[in-house]
């Protein structure tokens, strides 16, 4: 169960990163609106939620699995970036994510 929560936290982190990138690519009516807008506030709230989820999961998960499972956030960011932001996936990004996935599969019991 804790491994699932850790992976869910990685997914929530990826969503927050997409929201922050969307906000950064928009024009804002002043410096305050640049940092205090819906996407930024929601993005940081999701990051805080992911932190709480990770803390809760670390209570019962083997410690060596935490960083391994958190690395799945890179895979989620790649997929969400393609779907939501319409970003092209480069060969280097694909190879890097394949290596991350291979590492995750090797490290899992």
Phi, psi and omega per residue, in radians:
X1 nan -0.702 -3.131
X2 -1.158 -0.600 3.099
X3 -1.124 -0.700 3.103
X4 -1.101 -0.735 3.125
X5 -1.119 -0.678 3.120
X6 -1.128 -0.733 3.106
X7 -1.205 -0.672 3.077
X8 -1.092 -0.669 3.094
X9 -1.124 -0.651 3.084
X10 -1.127 -0.666 3.101
X11 -1.167 -0.741 3.097
X12 -1.088 -0.694 3.081
X13 -1.075 -0.732 3.129
X14 -1.100 -0.727 3.101
X15 -1.073 -0.742 3.137
X16 -1.110 -0.654 3.113
X17 -1.133 -0.683 3.105
X18 -1.124 -0.763 3.126
X19 -1.074 -0.743 3.140
X20 -1.164 -0.659 3.110
X21 -1.189 -0.679 3.070
X22 -1.051 -0.763 3.141
X23 -1.148 -0.688 -3.123
X24 -1.162 -0.469 -3.107
X25 -1.542 -0.010 3.124
X26 -1.726 2.690 3.004
X27 -1.466 2.436 -3.117
X28 -2.154 2.650 -3.099
X29 -1.490 1.030 3.107
X30 2.118 2.850 -3.074
X31 -1.189 -0.581 3.140
X32 -1.180 -0.767 3.117
X33 -1.163 -0.421 3.108
X34 -1.147 -0.619 -3.095
X35 -1.824 -0.307 3.132
X36 -2.095 1.328 3.039
X37 -2.349 2.952 -3.026
X38 -0.984 -0.759 -3.105
X39 -1.162 -0.730 -3.132
X40 -1.167 -0.804 -3.129
X41 -1.097 -0.791 3.115
X42 -1.147 -0.685 3.117
X43 -1.047 -0.800 3.124
X44 -1.251 -0.554 3.064
X45 -1.142 -0.687 3.092
X46 -1.169 -0.661 3.081
X47 -1.079 -0.728 3.113
X48 -1.127 -0.685 3.085
X49 -1.087 -0.746 3.112
X50 -1.101 -0.658 3.100
X51 -1.088 -0.780 3.120
X52 -1.114 -0.715 3.097
X53 -1.076 -0.729 3.120
X54 -1.131 -0.750 3.116
X55 -1.053 -0.762 3.133
X56 -1.126 -0.741 -3.121
X57 -1.163 -0.632 -3.130
X58 -1.154 -0.244 3.117
X59 -1.154 -0.501 -3.064
X60 -2.200 -0.169 -3.087
X61 -1.523 2.665 3.025
X62 -1.156 2.303 -2.992
X63 -1.048 -0.556 -3.120
X64 -1.220 -0.309 -3.137
X65 -1.462 -0.376 -3.100
X66 -0.965 -1.035 3.135
X67 -1.085 -0.561 3.135
X68 -1.142 -0.820 -3.134
X69 -1.231 -0.601 3.100
X70 -1.142 -0.445 3.120
X71 -1.130 -0.305 3.098
X72 -1.138 -0.277 3.105
X73 -1.072 -0.546 3.090
X74 -1.103 -0.682 3.120
X75 -1.175 -0.754 3.118
X76 -1.112 -0.690 3.120
X77 -1.116 -0.720 3.113
X78 -1.050 -0.821 -3.111
X79 -1.180 -0.830 -3.139
X80 -1.155 -0.619 3.081
X81 -1.075 -0.666 3.111
X82 -1.225 -0.780 -3.075
X83 -1.296 -0.867 -3.009
X84 -1.483 -0.809 -3.048
X85 -1.650 -0.094 -3.132
X86 1.048 0.602 3.126
X87 -1.368 2.562 3.050
X88 -1.388 2.528 3.113
X89 -1.726 2.045 -3.135
X90 -1.379 2.856 3.099
X91 -1.118 -0.649 3.116
X92 -1.133 -0.729 3.119
X93 -1.136 -0.712 3.121
X94 -1.132 -0.767 3.109
X95 -1.122 -0.757 3.120
X96 -1.064 -0.755 3.120
X97 -1.217 -0.563 3.056
X98 -1.128 -0.696 3.092
X99 -1.141 -0.712 3.105
X100 -1.082 -0.815 3.133
X101 -1.080 -0.707 3.097
X102 -1.086 -0.760 3.105
X103 -1.083 -0.706 3.112
X104 -1.109 -0.789 -3.120
X105 -1.148 -0.601 3.118
X106 -1.223 -0.684 -3.040
X107 -1.347 -0.419 -3.138
X108 -1.264 2.487 -3.119
X109 -1.231 nan nan
